[in-house]
Amino acid sequence: MPAYQLRCVCSAVNLVSVGQAGGTLACQACGKILDIPKLRNFHLMEMEEATVRSPVNAGWGFPQGFMLFGIVIAVASFTLAGVLAVPAGTEINSELIRSNVDAAPIAEVYKAWIFFASSGVLRPSTIDEELAIRRTVLGGSGAQLLRLIGVIGMIVAAIGLGLSLKPSRRSSHNATTKRALV
C-alpha cells in the first residue's frame, strides 16, 4: 500500500497510509497530535520515495503478451518450414540405369517391364515420387513464406521485448503531476 508523507510544524516527516485517512497521528519527533487529511485530500501530499520508484508494470501486460505472441509465431512457422521444406532431390543417374539394363539378361528385363507395365496407377507412390509431388506443389515457396512469417514473428517479439524493457510513460507522468500539485 502506498505511503504518504505528512509533515509536522517541527519539519519532521511522518508516513501515513490511505487506511488512516481522517484520523490522527502523534508526530514521531515532537509528539504533537497531527490531523491526517481525508481521503479526497491525499493527492495533495507527497508519496514516500520508495513508493514513487516502485515499478508500475509488475507482472504481465501488453508488451509481454506481444513478445510471447511473436515468439509463438516465429517458433511455429520455423518448425512448419522445417517440416515442409523438401531437401533437394538427387539426380537420377541414367547412365547407371542403362548400364544395369544392358548387363542384365533379356528375360529379367522383360519380367521387370511386364511388372511395371501391369502395375498401373493403383500402386502407392514411392518416397522419391512423394518428394517430387511435394516439391511441385509447394515449389519451395511455402517454406519460404513460413520462413518470412517466422522473421516477422521474431521482429514482433523484439518489439515486445523493447516495450517491456522501456519504462512506462504513465508512471513518470503521474509522478510529475503529483509533485506539481504539492
C-alpha positions in Angstrom: 0.0 0.0 0.0 1.4 3.4 -0.8 2.7 5.6 2.0 2.3 9.4 2.0 4.4 12.0 3.8 2.6 14.1 6.4 4.8 17.0 7.5 4.7 18.4 11.1 5.4 22.0 12.1 8.7 20.8 13.5 9.6 19.8 9.9 9.6 16.0 10.7 8.1 13.7 8.1 5.6 11.1 9.3 4.4 8.3 7.0 0.7 7.7 6.7 -1.4 5.3 4.6 -4.8 5.6 2.9 -6.3 3.4 5.7 -5.5 6.2 8.3 -7.4 8.9 6.3 -9.4 11.2 8.6 -7.7 10.1 11.8 -5.0 11.5 14.0 -1.3 10.7 14.4 1.3 11.7 17.0 4.5 13.1 15.4 7.4 10.9 15.9 9.8 13.8 16.6 7.9 16.2 18.8 4.8 14.2 19.9 2.3 16.8 18.6 -1.0 15.3 17.5 -1.5 15.7 13.7 -4.8 15.5 11.8 -4.5 13.2 8.9 -6.3 14.6 5.8 -9.4 13.0 4.5 -9.1 10.6 1.6 -10.1 13.2 -1.0 -7.1 15.4 0.0 -4.5 12.6 0.0 -3.4 13.5 -3.6 -2.0 16.8 -2.2 0.6 15.0 -0.1 3.9 13.7 -1.5 4.3 10.0 -1.7 7.2 8.2 0.0 10.2 7.9 -2.3 10.2 4.1 -2.2 6.6 4.1 -3.3 7.2 6.6 -6.2 10.0 4.5 -7.6 8.3 1.1 -7.4 7.6 -0.5 -10.7 4.1 0.1 -12.1 4.1 -2.7 -14.6 4.8 -5.7 -12.3 3.6 -8.9 -13.9 2.3 -9.5 -17.4 0.9 -6.7 -19.6 0.6 -5.8 -23.3 4.4 -5.7 -24.0 5.0 -9.2 -22.5 1.9 -10.6 -24.4 3.1 -9.0 -27.6 6.6 -10.6 -27.1 5.1 -14.0 -26.4 2.8 -13.8 -29.5 5.9 -13.0 -31.6 7.9 -15.9 -30.2 5.0 -18.4 -30.7 4.5 -17.2 -34.3 8.3 -17.5 -35.0 8.7 -20.9 -33.4 5.6 -22.3 -35.1 6.4 -21.0 -38.6 10.1 -22.1 -38.4 9.0 -25.5 -37.3 6.5 -25.9 -40.1 9.0 -24.5 -42.6 11.5 -27.2 -41.4 8.9 -29.9 -41.8 7.6 -28.8 -45.2 10.9 -27.9 -46.7 11.9 -30.6 -49.0 15.6 -31.3 -49.4 17.0 -31.0 -52.9 16.4 -34.3 -54.7 19.3 -36.3 -56.0 19.5 -36.5 -59.8 18.8 -39.8 -61.4 21.9 -41.4 -62.9 20.6 -42.5 -66.2 23.9 -43.9 -67.3 24.0 -46.2 -64.3 20.4 -47.4 -65.1 21.3 -48.0 -68.8 24.5 -49.9 -67.9 22.5 -52.2 -65.4 19.8 -52.8 -68.0 22.4 -53.7 -70.7 24.2 -56.0 -68.3 21.0 -57.9 -67.2 19.7 -60.9 -69.1 16.9 -60.1 -71.5 14.5 -62.3 -69.6 14.9 -60.3 -66.4 14.5 -57.0 -68.2 11.3 -58.4 -69.9 9.9 -59.5 -66.5 10.6 -56.1 -65.0 9.0 -54.4 -67.9 5.9 -56.5 -67.6 5.7 -55.8 -63.9 5.9 -52.1 -64.3 3.5 -52.1 -67.3 0.8 -54.1 -65.5 1.1 -52.4 -62.1 -0.9 -49.4 -63.4 -1.7 -46.3 -61.3 -3.1 -48.1 -58.3 0.4 -48.6 -56.8 1.4 -46.4 -53.9 3.8 -43.6 -54.6 7.4 -44.1 -53.8 9.3 -41.8 -51.5 11.0 -40.1 -54.3 7.7 -39.6 -56.1 6.2 -38.1 -52.9 9.1 -35.8 -52.6 8.7 -34.7 -56.2 5.0 -34.1 -55.7 5.7 -32.0 -52.6 8.3 -30.1 -54.4 5.9 -29.4 -57.2 3.0 -28.4 -55.0 5.0 -26.3 -52.6 7.6 -25.3 -55.0 9.7 -24.2 -52.1 7.6 -21.1 -51.8 5.5 -22.5 -48.9 8.6 -23.0 -46.9 9.9 -19.5 -47.9 6.6 -18.0 -46.9 6.8 -19.7 -43.5 10.4 -18.5 -43.0 9.2 -15.0 -43.8 6.4 -15.3 -41.2 9.0 -16.6 -38.7 11.1 -13.5 -39.3 8.1 -11.3 -38.8 7.3 -13.1 -35.6 10.9 -12.5 -34.4 10.5 -8.8 -35.2 7.2 -8.7 -33.2 9.0 -10.5 -30.3 11.8 -7.9 -30.4 9.3 -5.0 -30.4 7.6 -6.6 -27.4 10.9 -7.0 -25.6 11.7 -3.4 -26.3 8.3 -2.3 -25.0 8.7 -4.4 -21.8 12.1 -3.1 -21.1 11.2 0.6 -21.7 10.0 2.4 -18.5 6.3 3.3 -18.6 5.5 6.8 -19.6 2.4 6.8 -17.4 4.3 6.2 -14.2 6.7 9.1 -14.8 3.8 11.3 -15.9 1.8 10.5 -12.7 4.8 11.2 -10.5 5.5 14.6 -12.1 1.8 15.6 -11.9 1.6 14.7 -8.1 4.8 16.8 -7.5 3.3 19.7 -9.3 0.2 19.7 -7.2 2.1 19.9 -3.9 
